[in-house]
Amino acid sequence: MDFTGPYANEVTIGESGLYPGQRFLYLFDFGDEWEFQIEVVTIHEGKKNIKAAIVETYGTAPEQY
């Protein structure tokens, strides 16, 4: 596990240098430690405000508070 970042509050998704096929860990709620393995499927260059889509899921989603 890499604790050096970048962290979600320090960079936007478009600035993160991701590429199709890349996988990364998203840690939600440091107390409960919900871990999500995310794979970049497609990048739409030059388009703004495109919503992310969930392509596949495993397990139960965490409760929202």
Backbone bond lengths (Angstrom), bond angles and torsions (degrees), N, CA, C in turn:
res aa  C-N    CA-C-N  psi(-1)  N-CA   C-N-CA  omega(-1)  CA-C   N-CA-C  phi
1 M - - - 1.446 - - 1.531 108.10 -
2 D 1.308 115.97 140.60 1.462 121.44 -176.43 1.522 109.47 -107.39
3 F 1.318 117.07 114.33 1.466 121.47 -179.44 1.526 112.12 -96.37
4 T 1.331 117.12 11.04 1.454 119.79 -176.77 1.523 113.15 -90.41
5 G 1.321 119.67 -5.23 1.459 121.66 178.21 1.512 111.19 90.02
6 P 1.305 117.34 -170.38 1.461 126.14 10.19 1.528 111.34 -72.34
7 Y 1.317 115.14 154.00 1.449 122.01 179.04 1.521 109.72 -99.89
8 A 1.331 116.58 154.44 1.467 122.14 -174.55 1.522 113.08 -58.09
9 N 1.319 117.93 -29.46 1.470 119.87 -179.94 1.532 112.76 -84.79
10 E 1.325 117.96 -0.07 1.458 122.03 -177.60 1.527 113.73 -109.57
11 V 1.313 118.81 -15.03 1.464 121.71 -173.86 1.527 109.79 -149.76
12 T 1.320 116.30 147.95 1.468 119.46 172.60 1.519 108.44 -88.57
13 I 1.303 117.08 160.14 1.460 121.07 -178.01 1.531 111.11 -59.96
14 G 1.340 117.32 -34.36 1.455 121.05 179.35 1.519 114.26 -71.09
15 E 1.315 117.41 -20.84 1.469 122.31 -179.99 1.528 112.86 -93.94
16 S 1.305 117.54 -1.61 1.461 120.37 -169.97 1.524 114.72 -84.16
17 G 1.329 118.42 -6.26 1.465 120.26 177.31 1.512 114.43 73.18
18 L 1.320 117.49 24.41 1.456 120.90 179.76 1.530 110.55 -71.83
19 Y 1.335 116.34 159.15 1.458 121.97 178.57 1.524 108.94 -143.74
20 P 1.345 117.57 154.60 1.470 120.44 -180.00 1.525 111.71 -55.31
21 G 1.315 115.78 135.86 1.457 122.16 -178.20 1.518 113.69 92.87
22 Q 1.330 117.33 -15.72 1.462 120.37 -179.83 1.522 109.65 -73.57
23 R 1.318 115.46 144.04 1.464 122.00 176.79 1.521 108.58 -118.42
24 F 1.343 115.19 146.38 1.457 119.05 175.83 1.517 109.31 -149.09
25 L 1.320 115.34 162.32 1.459 122.72 -179.72 1.520 109.29 -97.11
26 Y 1.328 116.61 131.75 1.463 121.65 171.94 1.521 106.30 -113.42
27 L 1.319 116.67 118.26 1.461 122.03 179.81 1.518 108.46 -99.26
28 F 1.335 116.67 118.35 1.453 123.23 -178.97 1.518 108.74 -106.79
29 D 1.299 117.61 128.48 1.465 123.79 175.48 1.526 111.07 63.35
30 F 1.324 115.27 92.26 1.457 120.20 -177.85 1.524 112.89 -57.82
31 G 1.334 118.73 -24.95 1.465 120.88 178.57 1.514 112.26 -72.20
32 D 1.344 116.98 -47.85 1.467 121.65 -179.31 1.520 112.36 -89.97
33 E 1.316 116.55 -19.19 1.458 124.05 177.79 1.525 113.95 53.70
34 W 1.319 116.16 58.52 1.459 120.95 172.05 1.523 106.99 -77.96
35 E 1.331 117.28 119.75 1.456 122.09 -178.93 1.526 109.98 -105.31
36 F 1.321 116.15 133.31 1.452 122.13 179.05 1.521 108.86 -123.25
37 Q 1.311 117.21 123.43 1.458 122.20 173.60 1.521 106.96 -88.20
38 I 1.322 117.12 120.39 1.459 122.16 -175.05 1.519 108.89 -116.91
39 E 1.338 115.99 135.97 1.464 121.64 175.74 1.518 108.85 -117.62
40 V 1.321 116.53 131.69 1.459 121.76 176.56 1.523 107.59 -77.51
41 V 1.335 116.94 120.14 1.456 121.44 -178.43 1.528 110.34 -95.01
42 T 1.336 117.29 -48.78 1.461 122.37 -176.91 1.516 109.60 -143.92
43 I 1.318 115.82 147.55 1.459 121.41 172.57 1.525 107.38 -122.39
44 H 1.318 116.46 128.47 1.455 122.57 179.17 1.520 108.13 -99.56
45 E 1.325 117.25 95.86 1.458 122.55 -177.55 1.528 111.32 -64.90
46 G 1.318 116.75 137.01 1.456 122.23 173.52 1.511 115.51 77.14
47 K 1.325 118.47 -2.81 1.462 120.62 179.09 1.520 108.49 -100.51
48 K 1.314 116.51 141.05 1.463 121.24 -179.53 1.524 110.53 -113.22
49 N 1.312 115.13 153.22 1.461 123.02 174.62 1.523 113.66 59.97
50 I 1.315 116.87 37.85 1.463 120.58 173.77 1.525 107.23 -86.97
51 K 1.319 116.56 130.84 1.462 120.40 -179.92 1.519 110.72 -74.60
52 A 1.309 115.69 139.98 1.458 120.79 173.30 1.522 108.45 -70.81
53 A 1.308 116.41 152.10 1.458 121.03 -179.83 1.522 109.52 -125.06
54 I 1.307 115.98 140.21 1.464 121.51 174.72 1.526 106.36 -85.90
55 V 1.323 116.46 119.64 1.450 121.73 -176.90 1.523 110.90 -92.05
56 E 1.329 116.46 -36.27 1.455 120.77 -177.06 1.526 108.69 -154.69
57 T 1.317 117.57 145.45 1.462 120.69 178.08 1.529 110.26 -130.48
58 Y 1.320 114.28 157.05 1.464 122.66 174.46 1.517 107.84 -133.68
59 G 1.308 117.81 138.13 1.461 120.81 175.23 1.515 113.57 77.02
60 T 1.309 114.92 -166.48 1.451 123.32 -176.30 1.525 110.37 -100.84
61 A 1.321 116.77 137.09 1.462 120.95 178.26 1.526 109.83 -69.51
62 P 1.343 117.75 146.97 1.466 120.13 178.85 1.522 110.93 -70.00
63 E 1.325 115.82 152.95 1.478 120.56 175.27 1.508 109.59 -66.31
64 Q 1.312 116.31 142.34 1.470 121.55 176.06 1.514 108.97 -95.52
65 Y 1.304 116.94 144.63 1.458 120.94 -179.16 1.492 110.55 -121.50
